[in-house]
Amino acid sequence: MSRKTFLIIFSVVATLVGAAALAAPAVLLDSKGVVPAAATQVWVRELGVLILASAVVAFVVRAEPDSRALRAVLIGNALVQLGLFPIEILASSDGVLTKVSGVVPNSILHVALAAGFLHFARRVNVRRT
């Protein structure tokens, strides 16, 4: 898979997830076994905006040539995925998230996306000047 294809796929997935979080936070919370409350819905909507912004950035840089800035975008996205990975697992083990079916797919996705972003970040060819 090319970097451009990876970034397009990420953009589509992130757009769908971000839009769902923004438009239907209660559904997203329920899928994880959380009783929706006003405060949790606000936070999920905020997360939706951030996910949508990430989708836009990835889509905009999808065809950019190798550069230090592109490498930074890819590494930053990898760090986001690595940072998100343990959060739901820990919340599930603490009993905060009660539906494993809402945690496992996200966890797998975070690992796969982090691996993809790191793979393409390593392949960015930037000459030292």
N, CA, C and O of each residue as an XYZ file, in Angstrom:
516
protein
N       0.851     -1.176      0.000
C       0.000      0.000      0.000
C       0.893      1.235      0.000
O       1.916      1.271      0.685
N       0.509      2.226     -0.757
C       1.276      3.470     -0.804
C       0.899      4.366      0.378
O      -0.144      4.192      1.008
N       1.773      5.320      0.654
C       1.490      6.289      1.719
C       0.221      7.070      1.399
O      -0.595      7.331      2.283
N       0.061      7.439      0.139
C      -1.122      8.198     -0.264
C      -2.395      7.394      0.000
O      -3.370      7.930      0.529
N      -2.388      6.123     -0.363
C      -3.554      5.265     -0.132
C      -3.830      5.117      1.364
O      -4.979      5.199      1.799
N      -2.775      4.901      2.147
C      -2.925      4.787      3.598
C      -3.568      6.047      4.173
O      -4.492      5.963      4.983
N      -3.082      7.208      3.756
C      -3.619      8.460      4.282
C      -5.064      8.692      3.837
O      -5.859      9.254      4.591
N      -5.404      8.270      2.636
C      -6.791      8.395      2.180
C      -7.693      7.486      3.008
O      -8.763      7.907      3.448
N      -7.268      6.245      3.220
C      -8.068      5.312      4.024
C      -8.232      5.850      5.440
O      -9.332      5.837      5.991
N      -7.127      6.327      6.030
C      -7.207      6.914      7.365
C      -8.181      8.085      7.376
O      -8.989      8.213      8.295
N      -8.109      8.937      6.363
C      -8.990     10.107      6.296
C     -10.457      9.712      6.251
O     -11.290     10.329      6.914
N     -10.771      8.696      5.481
C     -12.161      8.242      5.377
C     -12.631      7.677      6.711
O     -13.707      8.032      7.192
N     -11.826      6.797      7.312
C     -12.198      6.193      8.598
C     -12.328      7.269      9.669
O     -13.301      7.283     10.423
N     -11.357      8.163      9.740
C     -11.385      9.224     10.756
C     -12.567     10.166     10.537
O     -13.161     10.645     11.502
N     -12.911     10.431      9.294
C     -14.073     11.281      9.019
C     -15.348     10.614      9.513
O     -16.190     11.264     10.133
N     -15.494      9.333      9.245
C     -16.692      8.608      9.687
C     -16.776      8.561     11.214
O     -17.833      8.817     11.789
N     -15.670      8.236     11.859
C     -15.664      8.153     13.331
C     -15.874      9.535     13.941
O     -16.666      9.694     14.869
N     -15.164     10.532     13.419
C     -15.307     11.884     13.949
C     -16.717     12.427     13.773
O     -17.267     13.054     14.679
N     -17.298     12.184     12.606
C     -18.673     12.648     12.366
C     -19.655     11.937     13.289
O     -20.588     12.563     13.794
N     -19.462     10.649     13.516
C     -20.340      9.904     14.427
C     -20.211     10.429     15.852
O     -21.209     10.588     16.556
N     -18.973     10.697     16.274
C     -18.759     11.218     17.626
C     -19.398     12.595     17.787
O     -19.949     12.912     18.841
N     -19.323     13.392     16.755
C     -19.888     14.737     16.806
C     -21.414     14.711     16.747
O     -22.080     15.436     17.487
N     -21.957     13.888     15.881
C     -23.402     13.875     15.651
C     -24.181     12.983     16.614
O     -25.327     13.286     16.948
N     -23.573     11.895     17.060
C     -24.298     10.925     17.898
C     -23.421     10.416     19.034
O     -23.119      9.224     19.093
N     -23.008     11.305     19.937
C     -22.114     10.872     21.015
C     -22.742      9.815     21.924
O     -22.037      8.946     22.438
N     -24.038      9.881     22.123
C     -24.690      8.900     23.002
C     -24.583      7.491     22.425
O     -24.414      6.526     23.171
N     -24.680      7.369     21.120
C     -24.562      6.056     20.469
C     -23.148      5.514     20.660
O     -22.965      4.336     20.968
N     -22.158      6.369     20.478
C     -20.770      5.956     20.658
C     -20.512      5.522     22.099
O     -19.876      4.495     22.336
N     -20.998      6.293     23.045
C     -20.816      5.949     24.452
C     -21.507      4.635     24.789
O     -20.939      3.789     25.480
N     -22.728      4.465     24.302
C     -23.465      3.231     24.558
C     -22.734      2.023     23.987
O     -22.772      0.946     24.582
N     -22.071      2.181     22.847
C     -21.353      1.062     22.227
C     -20.197      0.583     23.097
O     -19.699     -0.528     22.914
N     -19.772      1.410     24.036
C     -18.684      1.050     24.942
C     -19.186      0.689     26.341
O     -18.401      0.386     27.240
N     -20.504      0.727     26.502
C     -21.075      0.373     27.791
C     -21.097      1.506     28.785
O     -21.089      1.277     29.994
N     -21.126      2.723     28.288
C     -21.165      3.906     29.149
C     -22.553      4.532     29.035
O     -23.061      4.746     27.934
N     -23.154      4.820     30.177
C     -24.439      5.510     30.177
C     -24.173      6.966     29.806
O     -23.463      7.670     30.523
N     -24.740      7.418     28.690
C     -24.470      8.791     28.258
C     -24.969      9.819     29.272
O     -26.099      9.744     29.755
N     -24.119     10.753     29.570
C     -24.472     11.890     30.422
C     -24.112     13.152     29.635
O     -23.367     13.093     28.657
N     -24.640     14.270     30.063
C     -24.388     15.519     29.339
C     -22.888     15.801     29.210
O     -22.419     16.169     28.133
N     -22.140     15.632     30.294
C     -20.708     15.934     30.274
C     -19.941     14.981     29.355
O     -19.073     15.415     28.598
N     -20.257     13.693     29.417
C     -19.538     12.748     28.562
C     -19.852     12.988     27.084
O     -18.998     12.779     26.223
N     -21.066     13.422     26.797
C     -21.414     13.713     25.409
C     -20.657     14.938     24.892
O     -20.269     14.980     23.724
N     -20.446     15.931     25.755
C     -19.645     17.093     25.371
C     -18.231     16.648     25.024
O     -17.688     17.062     24.000
N     -17.625     15.809     25.865
C     -16.256     15.358     25.620
C     -16.156     14.516     24.351
O     -15.179     14.629     23.610
N     -17.139     13.686     24.100
C     -17.120     12.874     22.879
C     -17.260     13.773     21.653
O     -16.607     13.542     20.635
N     -18.101     14.788     21.745
C     -18.219     15.738     20.624
C     -16.893     16.470     20.394
O     -16.474     16.653     19.251
N     -16.240     16.884     21.471
C     -14.932     17.542     21.328
C     -13.941     16.598     20.654
O     -13.187     17.013     19.775
N     -13.941     15.356     21.056
C     -13.071     14.361     20.438
C     -13.419     14.197     18.960
O     -12.530     14.020     18.128
N     -14.703     14.256     18.636
C     -15.130     14.169     17.247
C     -14.530     15.271     16.393
O     -14.103     15.024     15.265
N     -14.495     16.481     16.922
C     -13.896     17.605     16.199
C     -12.403     17.342     15.972
O     -11.891     17.580     14.878
N     -11.714     16.860     16.989
C     -10.281     16.578     16.856
C     -10.021     15.461     15.843
O      -9.066     15.534     15.070
N     -10.854     14.448     15.846
C     -10.700     13.354     14.882
C     -10.950     13.864     13.464
O     -10.223     13.508     12.536
N     -11.967     14.689     13.298
C     -12.226     15.273     11.972
C     -11.050     16.135     11.507
O     -10.671     16.088     10.336
N     -10.483     16.908     12.404
C      -9.328     17.734     12.047
C      -8.153     16.860     11.622
O      -7.444     17.190     10.671
N      -7.947     15.765     12.312
C      -6.884     14.827     11.956
C      -7.123     14.236     10.566
O      -6.184     14.054      9.791
N      -8.380     13.940     10.261
C      -8.730     13.418      8.939
C      -8.403     14.431      7.853
O      -7.867     14.075      6.804
N      -8.724     15.689      8.106
C      -8.467     16.742      7.119
C      -6.965     16.910      6.894
O      -6.516     17.002      5.752
N      -6.196     16.950      7.965
C      -4.737     17.094      7.827
C      -4.177     15.938      7.000
O      -3.393     16.160      6.077
N      -4.569     14.719      7.320
C      -4.067     13.560      6.577
C      -4.450     13.640      5.102
O      -3.645     13.322      4.227
N      -5.673     14.064      4.833
C      -6.113     14.162      3.442
C      -5.346     15.244      2.694
O      -4.977     15.054      1.535
N      -5.107     16.365      3.341
C      -4.400     17.468      2.689
C      -2.954     17.092      2.357
O      -2.441     17.491      1.311
N      -2.290     16.331      3.232
C      -0.879     15.985      2.998
C      -0.700     14.679      2.221
O       0.434     14.252      2.005
N      -1.773     14.046      1.804
C      -1.710     12.708      1.202
C      -0.745     12.611      0.019
O      -0.127     11.566     -0.180
N      -0.607     13.663     -0.756
C       0.243     13.609     -1.953
C       1.483     14.491     -1.836
O       2.161     14.736     -2.834
N       1.778     14.958     -0.656
C       2.944     15.817     -0.462
C       4.229     15.020     -0.688
O       4.286     13.826     -0.394
N       5.249     15.682     -1.209
C       6.543     15.000     -1.351
C       7.208     14.848      0.018
O       6.811     15.488      0.992
N       8.211     14.001      0.069
C       8.952     13.797      1.311
C       9.484     15.127      1.844
O      10.014     15.949      1.096
N       9.330     15.316      3.153
C       9.851     16.519      3.808
C       9.877     16.275      5.311
O       9.246     15.346      5.816
N      10.604     17.110      6.004
C      10.628     17.015      7.466
C       9.232     17.291      8.041
O       8.822     16.673      9.024
N       8.517     18.216      7.420
C       7.170     18.540      7.898
C       6.240     17.340      7.739
O       5.452     17.049      8.638
N       6.321     16.644      6.614
C       5.487     15.462      6.417
C       5.843     14.382      7.434
O       4.960     13.738      8.000
N       7.127     14.192      7.660
C       7.549     13.214      8.669
C       6.974     13.590     10.037
O       6.530     12.714     10.780
N       6.980     14.867     10.373
C       6.439     15.324     11.655
C       4.945     15.019     11.758
O       4.468     14.592     12.810
N       4.207     15.238     10.670
C       2.771     14.929     10.672
C       2.555     13.443     10.908
O       1.691     13.059     11.696
N       3.331     12.605     10.233
C       3.186     11.156     10.379
C       3.560     10.688     11.790
O       2.864      9.860     12.377
N       4.642     11.213     12.321
C       5.049     10.849     13.687
C       4.023     11.348     14.694
O       3.683     10.633     15.636
N       3.531     12.553     14.508
C       2.501     13.076     15.409
C       1.259     12.204     15.415
O       0.694     11.937     16.476
N       0.828     11.759     14.244
C      -0.330     10.867     14.171
C      -0.045      9.523     14.825
O      -0.922      8.951     15.474
N       1.164      9.016     14.662
C       1.531      7.758     15.321
C       1.463      7.919     16.841
O       0.972      7.033     17.541
N       1.952      9.044     17.343
C       1.912      9.287     18.788
C       0.483      9.391     19.307
O       0.182      8.930     20.408
N      -0.391      9.994     18.514
C      -1.805     10.045     18.908
C      -2.345      8.629     19.048
O      -2.992      8.306     20.044
N      -2.087      7.788     18.062
C      -2.607      6.413     18.098
C      -2.004      5.620     19.260
O      -2.714      4.886     19.946
N      -0.701      5.767     19.479
C      -0.056      5.067     20.595
C      -0.562      5.578     21.939
O      -0.692      4.807     22.890
N      -0.843      6.864     22.019
C      -1.370      7.435     23.256
C      -2.793      6.990     23.542
O      -3.159      6.772     24.697
N      -3.604      6.854     22.486
C      -4.991      6.421     22.667
C      -5.097      4.933     22.977
O      -6.017      4.505     23.674
N      -4.170      4.156     22.466
C      -4.245      2.701     22.597
C      -4.537      2.208     24.023
O      -5.484      1.441     24.198
N      -3.777      2.606     25.044
C      -4.027      2.011     26.371
C      -5.228      2.576     27.123
O      -5.684      1.973     28.095
N      -5.741      3.710     26.695
C      -6.775      4.392     27.481
C      -8.027      3.543     27.639
O      -8.502      3.354     28.759
N      -8.571      3.028     26.542
C      -9.796      2.234     26.636
C      -9.538      0.875     27.276
O     -10.405      0.338     27.965
N      -8.358      0.320     27.053
C      -8.025     -0.965     27.690
C      -8.010     -0.797     29.201
O      -8.568     -1.622     29.926
N      -7.376      0.261     29.677
C      -7.341      0.516     31.124
C      -8.739      0.825     31.654
O      -9.110      0.365     32.733
N      -9.508      1.596     30.905
C     -10.876      1.910     31.330
C     -11.732      0.653     31.381
O     -12.591      0.526     32.254
N     -11.514     -0.260     30.475
C     -12.246     -1.528     30.477
C     -11.835     -2.388     31.673
O     -12.683     -2.983     32.338
N     -10.542     -2.449     31.936
C     -10.078     -3.256     33.068
C     -10.514     -2.662     34.408
O     -10.638     -3.383     35.398
N     -10.748     -1.346     34.439
C     -11.237     -0.679     35.648
C     -12.766     -0.721     35.767
O     -13.325     -0.275     36.769
N     -13.441     -1.259     34.735
C     -14.892     -1.357     34.763
C     -15.618     -0.103     34.308
O     -16.842     -0.026     34.413
N     -14.885      0.874     33.808
C     -15.511      2.106     33.327
C     -16.209      1.848     31.995
O     -17.343      2.280     31.784
N     -15.533      1.148     31.109
C     -16.128      0.713     29.845
C     -16.519     -0.749     30.010
O     -15.674     -1.596     30.299
N     -17.783     -1.036     29.826
C     -18.273     -2.380     30.164
C     -18.510     -3.285     28.961
O     -18.766     -4.477     29.132
N     -18.431     -2.746     27.759
C     -18.625     -3.572     26.560
C     -17.288     -3.766     25.846
O     -16.762     -2.848     25.217
N     -16.761     -4.963     25.956
C     -15.489     -5.273     25.303
C     -15.614     -5.110     23.785
O     -14.642     -4.780     23.107
N     -16.803     -5.343     23.271
C     -17.029     -5.208     21.827
C     -16.828     -3.779     21.341
O     -16.642     -3.555     20.145
N     -16.863     -2.825     22.238
C     -16.608     -1.439     21.879
C     -15.170     -1.027     22.095
O     -14.762      0.055     21.674
N     -14.387     -1.887     22.756
C     -13.003     -1.559     23.086
C     -12.020     -2.283     22.161
O     -11.067     -1.675     21.673
N     -12.241     -3.546     21.925
C     -11.284     -4.354     21.152
C     -11.072     -3.816     19.736
O      -9.925     -3.657     19.320
N     -12.140     -3.529     18.979
C     -11.891     -3.018     17.626
C     -11.085     -1.717     17.621
O     -10.204     -1.540     16.779
N     -11.376     -0.816     18.543
C     -10.611      0.438     18.632
C      -9.152      0.170     18.950
O      -8.259      0.791     18.373
N      -8.912     -0.752     19.863
C      -7.541     -1.060     20.259
C      -6.751     -1.617     19.076
O      -5.604     -1.232     18.850
N      -7.363     -2.508     18.340
C      -6.705     -3.079     17.155
C      -6.451     -1.980     16.125
O      -5.379     -1.923     15.523
N      -7.431     -1.117     15.926
C      -7.285     -0.025     14.966
C      -6.154      0.918     15.363
O      -5.378      1.343     14.507
N      -6.050      1.254     16.654
C      -4.981      2.154     17.106
C      -3.601      1.551     16.841
O      -2.687      2.253     16.408
N      -3.454      0.262     17.098
C      -2.161     -0.393     16.853
C      -1.843     -0.405     15.357
O      -0.723     -0.093     14.952
N      -2.829     -0.765     14.546
C      -2.608     -0.818     13.096
C      -2.274      0.565     12.536
O      -1.367      0.707     11.716
N      -3.004      1.570     12.979
C      -2.736      2.925     12.483
C      -1.374      3.429     12.954
O      -0.642      4.045     12.180
N      -1.033      3.175     14.205
C       0.286      3.595     14.708
C       1.383      2.935     13.887
O       2.352      3.591     13.503
N       1.238      1.635     13.614
C       2.234      0.924     12.812
C       2.326      1.530     11.413
O       3.425      1.700     10.885
N       1.193      1.853     10.816
C       1.198      2.456      9.488
C       1.859      3.812      9.477
O       2.698      4.092      8.620
N       1.491      4.654     10.417
C       2.099      5.985     10.466
C       3.604      5.904     10.704
O       4.369      6.640     10.081
N       4.035      5.012     11.602
C       5.475      4.865     11.855
C       6.196      4.299     10.637
O       7.299      4.732     10.307
N       5.579      3.342      9.977
C       6.164      2.755      8.763
C       6.423      3.846      7.722
O       7.524      3.949      7.181
N       5.412      4.649      7.450
C       5.576      5.679      6.430
C       6.468      6.819      6.900
O       7.134      7.444      6.075
N       6.504      7.109      8.188
C       7.420      8.136      8.713
C       8.868      7.698      8.508
O       9.721      8.509      8.148
N       9.144      6.410      8.737
C      10.505      5.891      8.538
C      10.928      5.947      7.074
O      12.113      6.086      6.772
N       9.975      5.840      6.181
C      10.280      5.814      4.747
C      10.423      7.201      4.129
O      10.826      7.328      2.972
N      10.096      8.236      4.893
C      10.275      9.599      4.365
C      11.767      9.848      4.184
O      12.553      9.728      5.124
N      12.136     10.193      2.967
C      13.540     10.417      2.630
C      13.815     11.913      2.646
O      13.415     12.644      1.740
N      14.501     12.350      3.686
C      14.821     13.771      3.821
C      16.330     13.924      3.873
O      17.001     13.344      4.727
N      16.845     14.702      2.960
C      18.295     14.944      2.936
C      18.660     15.942      4.007
O      17.945     16.916      4.243
N      19.765     15.694      4.644
C      20.290     16.639      5.638
C      21.036     17.745      4.906
O      21.803     17.489      3.978
N      20.798     18.977      5.339
C      21.496     20.103      4.682
C      22.428     20.789      5.636
O      23.096     21.753      5.262
